[in-house]
Amino acid sequence: SGFLLLPGSRDGEINRNLNEMTLARKWVQQAHPNLNQTLAAAPGRMNLVKRLLQDTDIQIGEGREKFKQFVAGAHAAIAVSGTVTLELGFAGVPHVTTYLAEAKQIKNYEANGRPLINLNNIIVGRKFVPEVIGERALGAEILQETQNLLDSDKQMNLQREGFEEMRAKMQNGEPEAPRQNVADRILSLV
């Protein structure tokens, strides 16, 4: 099975975030050599990703079909915050969410009381997927969260249970609110 990296879809985002995933990626390589590392590149971002990952044997795929294939084979993942985290949730793939933001974004985030950013967390209404957010040097924290996740069956299972809850809410809505509510809430965030 695989360990999937999802570094975002825009050039700047990929440049910023892929570098922050390096420590975790190298640790996984050593501590979990049985996990094949894969990276799903957004359309048109293959060359950029290859340039940033020159010295590695990560399997890089581009486009929707490759993405679906990598997700289906993933044991765990590190993903930049976005709709992709919801797809991981639907597929039941435990992951660490990260976002290396700009100073202004972090200011807003702090001012708003550090709201949840992972869509699975937002839908369920609590943080069960780790969120690593900041404007610099997130690598050590991403590594820590990745170790916590991969080295603990309990953490892996807590996420899987959270995803089941998320899927139930997406299908049935909240008891006090119709199904429409959750979809609207997500769309307002995307």
ROSE-4610 file (N, C-alpha, C; in Angstrom, 1 decimal, always signed):
// ROSE-4610
residu = [S/S/S/G/G/G/F/F/F/L/L/L/L/L/L/L/L/L/P/P/P/G/G/G/S/S/S/R/R/R/D/D/D/G/G/G/E/E/E/I/I/I/N/N/N/R/R/R/N/N/N/L/L/L/N/N/N/E/E/E/M/M/M/T/T/T/L/L/L/A/A/A/R/R/R/K/K/K/W/W/W/V/V/V/Q/Q/Q/Q/Q/Q/A/A/A/H/H/H/P/P/P/N/N/N/L/L/L/N/N/N/Q/Q/Q/T/T/T/L/L/L/A/A/A/A/A/A/A/A/A/P/P/P/G/G/G/R/R/R/M/M/M/N/N/N/L/L/L/V/V/V/K/K/K/R/R/R/L/L/L/L/L/L/Q/Q/Q/D/D/D/T/T/T/D/D/D/I/I/I/Q/Q/Q/I/I/I/G/G/G/E/E/E/G/G/G/R/R/R/E/E/E/K/K/K/F/F/F/K/K/K/Q/Q/Q/F/F/F/V/V/V/A/A/A/G/G/G/A/A/A/H/H/H/A/A/A/A/A/A/I/I/I/A/A/A/V/V/V/S/S/S/G/G/G/T/T/T/V/V/V/T/T/T/L/L/L/E/E/E/L/L/L/G/G/G/F/F/F/A/A/A/G/G/G/V/V/V/P/P/P/H/H/H/V/V/V/T/T/T/T/T/T/Y/Y/Y/L/L/L/A/A/A/E/E/E/A/A/A/K/K/K/Q/Q/Q/I/I/I/K/K/K/N/N/N/Y/Y/Y/E/E/E/A/A/A/N/N/N/G/G/G/R/R/R/P/P/P/L/L/L/I/I/I/N/N/N/L/L/L/N/N/N/N/N/N/I/I/I/I/I/I/V/V/V/G/G/G/R/R/R/K/K/K/F/F/F/V/V/V/P/P/P/E/E/E/V/V/V/I/I/I/G/G/G/E/E/E/R/R/R/A/A/A/L/L/L/G/G/G/A/A/A/E/E/E/I/I/I/L/L/L/Q/Q/Q/E/E/E/T/T/T/Q/Q/Q/N/N/N/L/L/L/L/L/L/D/D/D/S/S/S/D/D/D/K/K/K/Q/Q/Q/M/M/M/N/N/N/L/L/L/Q/Q/Q/R/R/R/E/E/E/G/G/G/F/F/F/E/E/E/E/E/E/M/M/M/R/R/R/A/A/A/K/K/K/M/M/M/Q/Q/Q/N/N/N/G/G/G/E/E/E/P/P/P/E/E/E/A/A/A/P/P/P/R/R/R/Q/Q/Q/N/N/N/V/V/V/A/A/A/D/D/D/R/R/R/I/I/I/L/L/L/S/S/S/L/L/L/V/V/V]
num = [1/1/1/2/2/2/3/3/3/4/4/4/5/5/5/6/6/6/7/7/7/8/8/8/9/9/9/10/10/10/11/11/11/12/12/12/13/13/13/14/14/14/15/15/15/16/16/16/17/17/17/18/18/18/19/19/19/20/20/20/21/21/21/22/22/22/23/23/23/24/24/24/25/25/25/26/26/26/27/27/27/28/28/28/29/29/29/30/30/30/31/31/31/32/32/32/33/33/33/34/34/34/35/35/35/36/36/36/37/37/37/38/38/38/39/39/39/40/40/40/41/41/41/42/42/42/43/43/43/44/44/44/45/45/45/46/46/46/47/47/47/48/48/48/49/49/49/50/50/50/51/51/51/52/52/52/53/53/53/54/54/54/55/55/55/56/56/56/57/57/57/58/58/58/59/59/59/60/60/60/61/61/61/62/62/62/63/63/63/64/64/64/65/65/65/66/66/66/67/67/67/68/68/68/69/69/69/70/70/70/71/71/71/72/72/72/73/73/73/74/74/74/75/75/75/76/76/76/77/77/77/78/78/78/79/79/79/80/80/80/81/81/81/82/82/82/83/83/83/84/84/84/85/85/85/86/86/86/87/87/87/88/88/88/89/89/89/90/90/90/91/91/91/92/92/92/93/93/93/94/94/94/95/95/95/96/96/96/97/97/97/98/98/98/99/99/99/100/100/100/101/101/101/102/102/102/103/103/103/104/104/104/105/105/105/106/106/106/107/107/107/108/108/108/109/109/109/110/110/110/111/111/111/112/112/112/113/113/113/114/114/114/115/115/115/116/116/116/117/117/117/118/118/118/119/119/119/120/120/120/121/121/121/122/122/122/123/123/123/124/124/124/125/125/125/126/126/126/127/127/127/128/128/128/129/129/129/130/130/130/131/131/131/132/132/132/133/133/133/134/134/134/135/135/135/136/136/136/137/137/137/138/138/138/139/139/139/140/140/140/141/141/141/142/142/142/143/143/143/144/144/144/145/145/145/146/146/146/147/147/147/148/148/148/149/149/149/150/150/150/151/151/151/152/152/152/153/153/153/154/154/154/155/155/155/156/156/156/157/157/157/158/158/158/159/159/159/160/160/160/161/161/161/162/162/162/163/163/163/164/164/164/165/165/165/166/166/166/167/167/167/168/168/168/169/169/169/170/170/170/171/171/171/172/172/172/173/173/173/174/174/174/175/175/175/176/176/176/177/177/177/178/178/178/179/179/179/180/180/180/181/181/181/182/182/182/183/183/183/184/184/184/185/185/185/186/186/186/187/187/187/188/188/188/189/189/189/190/190/190]
x = [+0.8/+0.0/+0.9/+0.2/+1.0/+0.9/+1.8/+1.8/+1.7/+0.6/+0.3/+0.5/+1.2/+1.4/+0.6/-0.1/-1.0/-0.6/+0.3/+0.9/+0.2/-1.0/-1.8/-1.9/-2.5/-2.7/-2.1/-1.8/-1.2/+0.3/+1.0/+2.5/+3.1/+2.6/+3.1/+2.8/+1.6/+1.2/+2.1/+2.4/+3.2/+4.6/+5.2/+6.5/+6.6/+5.7/+5.7/+5.5/+4.5/+4.1/+4.9/+5.3/+6.1/+7.3/+8.0/+9.2/+9.0/+7.8/+7.5/+7.2/+6.9/+6.6/+7.8/+9.0/+10.2/+10.6/+10.6/+11.0/+10.1/+8.8/+7.9/+8.1/+8.3/+8.5/+9.7/+10.8/+12.0/+11.9/+11.2/+11.0/+10.1/+9.1/+8.2/+9.1/+10.0/+10.8/+11.7/+12.2/+13.0/+12.2/+11.2/+10.4/+9.4/+8.9/+7.8/+8.2/+9.3/+9.8/+8.8/+7.8/+6.8/+5.8/+5.7/+4.8/+5.4/+4.8/+5.3/+4.9/+5.8/+5.4/+4.9/+3.7/+3.1/+2.8/+2.7/+2.3/+1.4/+0.2/-0.7/-0.6/-0.1/+0.1/-1.1/-1.4/-2.5/-2.2/-3.2/-3.0/-2.0/-1.0/+0.0/+1.1/+1.1/+2.1/+3.2/+3.2/+4.1/+5.5/+5.9/+7.3/+7.8/+6.9/+7.3/+7.6/+6.7/+6.8/+8.1/+8.3/+9.5/+10.8/+10.8/+11.9/+12.2/+11.1/+11.2/+11.6/+11.4/+11.7/+12.7/+13.7/+14.7/+15.3/+15.7/+16.5/+15.7/+14.4/+13.6/+13.0/+12.6/+11.9/+10.4/+9.9/+8.4/+7.8/+6.7/+5.9/+5.0/+5.2/+4.4/+3.4/+2.1/+1.1/+0.4/-0.2/-0.9/-2.3/-3.3/-4.6/-5.5/-6.8/-7.9/-7.7/-7.4/-7.4/-6.2/-5.1/-3.9/-4.3/-4.9/-5.3/-6.2/-7.2/-8.1/-7.4/-6.5/-5.7/-4.8/-4.1/-3.3/-4.1/-5.3/-6.1/-6.6/-7.0/-7.5/-6.4/-5.2/-4.1/-3.4/-3.9/-3.2/-3.6/-2.6/-2.7/-2.9/-2.2/-2.2/-1.7/-1.9/-1.5/-1.2/-0.5/-0.3/-0.9/-1.9/-2.6/-2.7/-2.4/-2.7/-4.2/-4.6/-6.0/-6.7/-7.9/-8.7/-9.8/-10.4/-11.5/-10.9/-9.6/-9.0/-9.1/-9.1/-9.2/-10.6/-11.6/-12.9/-12.9/-12.2/-12.1/-11.4/-10.3/-9.6/-10.6/-11.4/-12.4/-13.4/-13.9/-14.8/-14.2/-12.9/-12.1/-11.6/-11.8/-11.4/-9.9/-9.2/-7.7/-7.3/-6.7/-6.3/-5.2/-5.2/-4.2/-3.9/-2.8/-2.5/-2.7/-3.4/-3.7/-2.6/-2.2/-1.2/-1.5/-1.2/-1.3/-0.3/+0.7/+1.7/+1.1/+0.6/-0.1/+0.7/+0.2/+0.9/+0.5/+1.4/+1.2/-0.2/-0.7/-2.1/-3.1/-3.0/-4.0/-3.9/-2.7/-2.5/-3.1/-3.0/-3.6/-5.1/-5.7/-7.1/-7.6/-6.8/-7.0/-7.0/-6.0/-5.8/-7.0/-7.3/-8.3/-9.7/-9.9/-11.2/-11.2/-10.2/-10.1/-9.7/-8.8/-8.2/-9.3/-10.2/-11.3/-10.8/-11.6/-11.2/-11.0/-10.0/-9.8/-10.0/-9.8/-10.0/-11.5/-12.0/-13.4/-14.1/-13.4/-13.9/-14.2/-13.2/-13.4/-14.5/-14.7/-15.7/-17.1/-17.2/-18.5/-18.9/-17.9/-18.2/-18.3/-17.6/-17.7/-16.7/-15.7/-14.6/-13.3/-12.2/-10.9/-10.5/-10.6/-10.1/-9.0/-8.9/-7.8/-6.8/-5.5/-4.6/-4.5/-4.4/-4.2/-2.9/-2.0/-0.8/-0.7/-0.9/-1.0/-0.1/+0.6/+1.4/+2.0/+2.9/+3.5/+4.9/+5.5/+6.9/+7.2/+8.2/+8.8/+7.8/+7.0/+6.0/+6.5/+7.7/+8.2/+8.2/+8.7/+8.8/+7.5/+6.5/+5.2/+4.5/+4.7/+4.1/+4.7/+6.0/+6.7/+6.0/+5.9/+5.4/+4.0/+3.1/+1.7/+1.7/+2.6/+2.7/+3.2/+4.1/+4.6/+3.5/+2.8/+1.6/+0.6/+0.4/-0.7/-0.2/+0.9/+1.4/+1.8/+2.2/+2.7/+1.6/+0.4/-0.7/-1.9/-2.2/-3.5/-4.7/-4.5/-5.6/-5.9/-4.9/-5.1/-5.7/-5.1/-5.6/-7.2/-7.5/-8.9/-9.8/-9.3/-10.1/-10.5/-9.5/-9.8/-10.8/-10.7/-11.6/-13.0/-13.1/-14.5/-15.0/-14.1/-14.5/-15.1/-14.4/-14.8/-16.2/-16.5/-17.8/-18.9/-18.5/-19.5/-19.7/-18.6/-18.7/-19.6/-19.4/-20.2/-21.7/-22.0/-23.3/-24.0/-23.2/-23.8/-24.0/-23.1/-23.2/-24.5/-24.7/-25.9/-27.2/-27.2/-28.4/-28.6/-27.6/-27.7/-27.7/-27.8/-27.9/-29.3/-29.5/-30.9/-31.7/-31.1/-31.9/-31.9/-31.2/-31.1/-31.2/-31.8/-31.9/-30.5/-30.5/-29.3/-28.6/-29.4/-28.9/-27.8/-28.1/-27.2/-25.7/-25.3/-23.9/-23.3/-23.9/-23.4/-23.2/-24.2/-24.1/-22.9/-22.8/-21.7/-20.3/-20.2/-18.9/-18.7/-19.7/-19.5/-19.2/-19.7/-19.3/-17.9/-17.2/-15.8/-14.9/-15.3/-14.4/-14.0]
y = [-1.2/+0.0/+1.2/+2.4/+3.6/+4.7/+5.6/+6.8/+8.0/+8.7/+9.6/+11.1/+11.8/+13.2/+14.0/+15.0/+15.9/+17.3/+17.9/+19.2/+20.4/+20.2/+21.4/+21.5/+22.5/+22.5/+23.7/+24.8/+26.0/+26.0/+26.6/+26.6/+27.0/+28.2/+28.8/+27.9/+27.3/+26.4/+25.1/+24.6/+23.4/+23.7/+24.8/+25.2/+25.3/+26.0/+26.2/+24.9/+24.2/+23.1/+21.8/+21.5/+20.2/+20.2/+21.3/+21.4/+21.1/+21.6/+21.3/+19.9/+19.1/+17.7/+16.8/+17.4/+16.6/+15.8/+16.3/+15.6/+14.4/+14.6/+13.5/+12.4/+12.9/+11.9/+11.1/+11.7/+10.9/+10.0/+10.4/+9.5/+8.3/+8.5/+7.4/+6.4/+6.9/+6.1/+5.2/+5.7/+4.9/+4.0/+4.6/+3.9/+2.9/+3.2/+2.4/+2.1/+1.4/+1.2/+0.3/-0.3/-1.1/-0.2/+1.1/+2.0/+2.6/+2.4/+3.0/+4.5/+5.4/+6.8/+7.2/+7.9/+8.4/+9.8/+10.5/+11.9/+12.2/+12.7/+13.0/+14.5/+14.7/+16.1/+16.6/+17.9/+18.5/+18.6/+18.7/+18.8/+19.9/+19.6/+20.6/+20.9/+20.2/+20.4/+19.4/+18.4/+17.3/+17.7/+18.6/+19.1/+19.8/+20.6/+21.4/+20.4/+19.4/+18.5/+17.6/+17.2/+16.4/+17.2/+18.5/+19.4/+19.5/+19.6/+19.7/+18.4/+17.3/+16.0/+15.2/+15.9/+15.2/+14.0/+14.0/+12.9/+11.7/+11.7/+10.7/+9.7/+8.6/+7.6/+7.5/+8.7/+8.8/+8.6/+7.8/+7.6/+8.8/+9.5/+10.7/+10.5/+10.8/+10.7/+12.0/+12.2/+13.4/+13.1/+13.9/+13.8/+12.9/+13.0/+12.4/+10.9/+10.2/+8.7/+8.3/+8.9/+8.6/+8.9/+10.1/+10.5/+9.4/+9.0/+8.0/+6.7/+6.3/+5.1/+5.2/+6.3/+6.6/+6.6/+7.2/+7.3/+5.9/+5.1/+3.8/+2.9/+3.2/+2.4/+3.0/+4.1/+4.8/+4.2/+4.0/+3.7/+4.9/+6.0/+7.3/+8.3/+9.6/+10.7/+12.0/+12.9/+14.3/+15.1/+16.0/+16.7/+18.2/+19.0/+20.5/+20.6/+21.5/+21.8/+22.1/+21.5/+21.8/+20.7/+20.7/+19.7/+18.3/+18.2/+16.8/+16.1/+16.9/+16.2/+15.5/+16.0/+15.4/+14.1/+14.1/+12.9/+11.8/+12.2/+11.3/+10.7/+11.6/+11.2/+10.2/+10.4/+9.5/+8.1/+8.2/+6.9/+6.3/+7.0/+6.4/+6.4/+7.4/+7.4/+8.4/+7.9/+8.8/+9.7/+10.9/+11.9/+13.0/+13.7/+15.0/+16.1/+17.1/+18.3/+19.3/+20.0/+21.1/+22.3/+23.4/+24.6/+25.6/+25.9/+26.9/+28.2/+29.1/+30.2/+31.5/+32.5/+33.8/+34.5/+35.5/+36.1/+36.7/+37.3/+37.9/+36.9/+35.7/+34.6/+34.1/+34.0/+33.6/+34.6/+35.8/+36.9/+36.7/+36.5/+36.3/+35.0/+34.0/+32.7/+32.8/+33.5/+33.7/+34.6/+35.7/+36.6/+35.9/+34.9/+34.2/+33.0/+32.9/+31.9/+30.5/+30.5/+29.3/+28.3/+28.7/+27.7/+26.5/+25.4/+24.2/+24.4/+23.8/+24.0/+22.7/+21.5/+20.3/+20.0/+19.8/+19.6/+18.5/+17.4/+16.4/+16.9/+17.6/+18.2/+19.2/+20.0/+21.0/+20.3/+19.3/+18.6/+17.9/+17.2/+16.5/+17.4/+18.6/+19.6/+19.4/+18.6/+18.5/+18.1/+18.4/+18.1/+16.6/+15.8/+14.4/+14.2/+15.0/+15.0/+16.1/+15.8/+16.9/+18.0/+19.2/+20.4/+21.1/+21.2/+21.9/+23.1/+24.3/+25.5/+26.6/+27.3/+28.4/+29.1/+30.1/+30.8/+30.4/+29.6/+29.1/+27.9/+27.1/+26.0/+25.1/+24.4/+23.5/+22.1/+21.9/+20.5/+19.6/+20.1/+19.3/+18.9/+19.9/+19.6/+18.5/+18.7/+17.7/+16.3/+16.3/+15.0/+14.4/+15.2/+14.8/+14.2/+14.9/+14.4/+13.1/+13.1/+11.9/+10.7/+10.9/+9.8/+9.4/+10.3/+10.0/+9.2/+9.5/+8.8/+7.4/+7.3/+6.0/+5.0/+5.5/+4.6/+4.2/+4.6/+4.4/+3.9/+2.6/+2.0/+2.8/+3.2/+4.0/+5.2/+6.0/+7.2/+7.0/+5.9/+5.6/+5.2/+4.5/+4.1/+5.2/+6.1/+7.3/+8.1/+8.2/+9.0/+8.2/+6.9/+6.1/+6.2/+6.2/+6.4/+7.8/+8.8/+10.2/+10.3/+9.6/+9.6/+8.9/+7.9/+7.2/+8.2/+9.0/+10.0/+11.1/+11.5/+12.5/+12.0/+10.7/+10.2/+10.1/+9.8/+9.7/+11.1/+12.1/+13.5/+14.0/+13.6/+14.0/+13.4/+12.1/+11.4/+11.9/+12.0/+12.2/+13.7/+14.5/+15.8/+15.7/+16.8/+16.9/+16.6/+16.0/+15.7/+17.0/+18.1/+19.4/+20.2/+19.7/+20.5/+19.5/+20.0/+19.1/+18.9/+17.9/+17.5/+18.7/+19.5/+20.6/+21.4/+21.6/+22.4/+22.2/+20.9/+20.6/+20.9/+20.6/+21.0/+22.5/+23.2/+24.7/+25.2/+24.6/+25.1/+24.8/+23.7/+23.4/+24.3/+24.5/+25.3/+26.7/+27.2/+28.5/+28.6/+27.5/+27.5/+27.3/+26.7/+26.3/+27.5]
z = [+0.0/+0.0/+0.0/-0.1/-0.4/+0.7/+0.6/+1.4/+0.4/+0.4/-0.7/-0.2/-1.1/-0.9/-1.9/-1.3/-2.1/-1.8/-2.6/-2.2/-2.7/-3.2/-3.7/-5.2/-5.7/-7.1/-7.9/-7.1/-7.7/-7.5/-8.5/-8.4/-7.1/-6.6/-5.4/-4.2/-4.2/-3.1/-3.1/-4.3/-4.4/-3.9/-4.4/-4.1/-2.5/-1.9/-0.5/+0.3/-0.1/+0.8/+0.6/-0.6/-0.8/+0.0/+0.1/+0.9/+2.3/+2.8/+4.3/+4.6/+3.5/+3.7/+3.7/+3.4/+3.2/+4.4/+5.6/+6.8/+7.0/+6.9/+7.1/+6.0/+4.8/+3.7/+3.9/+4.3/+4.6/+5.7/+6.8/+7.9/+7.5/+6.7/+6.2/+5.5/+4.6/+3.8/+4.7/+5.8/+6.7/+7.6/+8.2/+9.3/+8.7/+7.5/+6.9/+5.4/+5.2/+3.8/+3.0/+3.7/+3.0/+2.3/+2.7/+2.0/+0.8/-0.4/-1.6/-1.5/-1.8/-1.8/-3.1/-3.1/-4.3/-4.2/-5.3/-5.3/-6.4/-6.1/-7.2/-7.5/-8.7/-9.2/-9.9/-9.6/-10.3/-11.8/-12.7/-14.1/-14.4/-15.2/-15.7/-14.7/-13.6/-12.5/-12.4/-13.4/-13.3/-13.3/-14.2/-14.4/-13.1/-12.6/-11.4/-10.2/-10.1/-9.0/-9.2/-10.4/-10.7/-10.4/-10.7/-10.4/-8.9/-8.2/-6.7/-6.0/-6.7/-6.1/-6.9/-7.3/-8.2/-7.6/-6.4/-5.8/-5.2/-5.6/-4.9/-5.9/-5.3/-6.2/-5.9/-5.6/-5.4/-6.8/-6.8/-8.0/-8.2/-9.3/-9.5/-10.6/-10.3/-11.3/-11.5/-12.7/-12.9/-13.5/-13.1/-13.6/-12.7/-13.0/-12.2/-12.0/-13.1/-13.0/-12.0/-12.2/-11.3/-9.9/-9.7/-8.4/-7.7/-8.5/-7.9/-7.6/-8.5/-8.3/-7.0/-6.8/-5.7/-4.4/-4.4/-3.2/-2.8/-3.9/-3.6/-3.0/-3.3/-2.7/-1.5/-1.0/+0.1/+1.5/+2.2/+3.7/+4.5/+4.1/+4.8/+3.8/+4.2/+3.3/+4.1/+3.4/+3.8/+2.7/+3.1/+2.1/+2.4/+1.4/+1.6/+1.7/+2.6/+2.9/+1.6/+1.4/+0.2/+0.1/-1.1/-1.3/-1.4/-1.6/-1.7/-0.4/+0.7/+2.1/+2.2/+1.6/+1.6/+0.8/-0.3/-1.1/-0.3/+0.4/+1.3/+2.4/+2.9/+3.9/+3.4/+2.2/+1.5/+1.3/+0.9/+0.7/+1.9/+3.1/+4.4/+4.6/+4.0/+4.1/+5.2/+6.3/+7.3/+6.8/+7.3/+6.8/+7.7/+7.4/+8.1/+7.1/+7.6/+6.7/+7.0/+6.0/+6.2/+5.3/+5.8/+4.9/+5.4/+4.5/+4.7/+4.1/+5.0/+4.5/+4.5/+3.9/+3.9/+5.2/+5.6/+6.9/+7.1/+6.0/+6.1/+6.4/+5.7/+5.9/+7.4/+7.9/+9.3/+10.3/+10.0/+10.8/+10.9/+9.7/+9.7/+10.4/+10.2/+10.8/+12.4/+12.9/+14.3/+14.8/+14.1/+14.5/+14.6/+13.7/+13.7/+14.7/+15.6/+16.6/+16.1/+15.1/+14.5/+14.1/+13.2/+12.8/+12.1/+12.2/+11.5/+10.0/+9.4/+7.9/+7.2/+7.8/+7.1/+6.9/+5.7/+5.5/+6.3/+6.5/+7.3/+8.8/+9.3/+10.6/+10.7/+9.6/+9.6/+9.6/+8.8/+8.7/+10.0/+10.6/+11.8/+13.0/+12.9/+14.0/+15.1/+14.8/+15.8/+15.0/+15.6/+15.0/+15.3/+14.3/+14.4/+13.4/+12.3/+11.4/+11.8/+12.0/+12.5/+11.4/+11.9/+11.0/+11.4/+10.5/+10.7/+9.9/+10.5/+9.8/+10.3/+9.4/+9.9/+8.7/+8.9/+7.8/+7.5/+8.4/+8.1/+8.9/+8.4/+9.1/+9.8/+8.9/+9.5/+9.4/+8.8/+8.6/+9.8/+11.0/+12.2/+12.7/+12.6/+13.2/+12.2/+10.9/+10.0/+10.3/+10.5/+10.8/+12.1/+13.1/+14.4/+14.2/+13.5/+13.3/+12.4/+11.5/+10.6/+11.5/+12.3/+13.2/+14.2/+14.8/+15.6/+14.9/+13.7/+12.9/+12.5/+11.8/+11.3/+12.4/+13.5/+14.5/+15.6/+15.3/+16.2/+15.5/+15.7/+15.2/+15.7/+16.9/+17.6/+16.8/+16.5/+15.7/+14.3/+13.7/+12.4/+12.4/+13.5/+13.6/+14.0/+14.8/+15.2/+14.0/+13.1/+11.8/+11.0/+10.9/+10.1/+10.6/+12.0/+12.6/+12.3/+12.3/+12.0/+10.6/+9.7/+8.3/+8.1/+8.9/+8.8/+9.3/+10.3/+10.8/+9.8/+9.1/+8.1/+6.9/+6.5/+5.4/+5.8/+7.0/+7.5/+7.5/+7.9/+7.9/+6.5/+5.6/+4.2/+3.6/+4.0/+3.4/+4.0/+5.4/+6.1/+6.6/+6.6/+7.2/+8.7/+9.3/+10.8/+11.2/+12.4/+12.8/+12.8/+13.2/+13.3/+12.0/+11.0/+9.7/+8.5/+7.5/+6.3/+5.6/+4.8/+4.1/+3.4/+2.8/+2.0/+2.8/+4.1/+4.9/+4.8/+4.9/+4.9/+3.6/+2.5/+1.2/+1.0/+1.4/+1.4/+2.2/+3.4/+4.3/+3.6/+3.0/+2.3/+1.2/+0.3/-0.8/-0.5/+0.7/+1.1/+1.5/+1.8/+2.2/+1.1/+0.0/-1.0/-1.9]
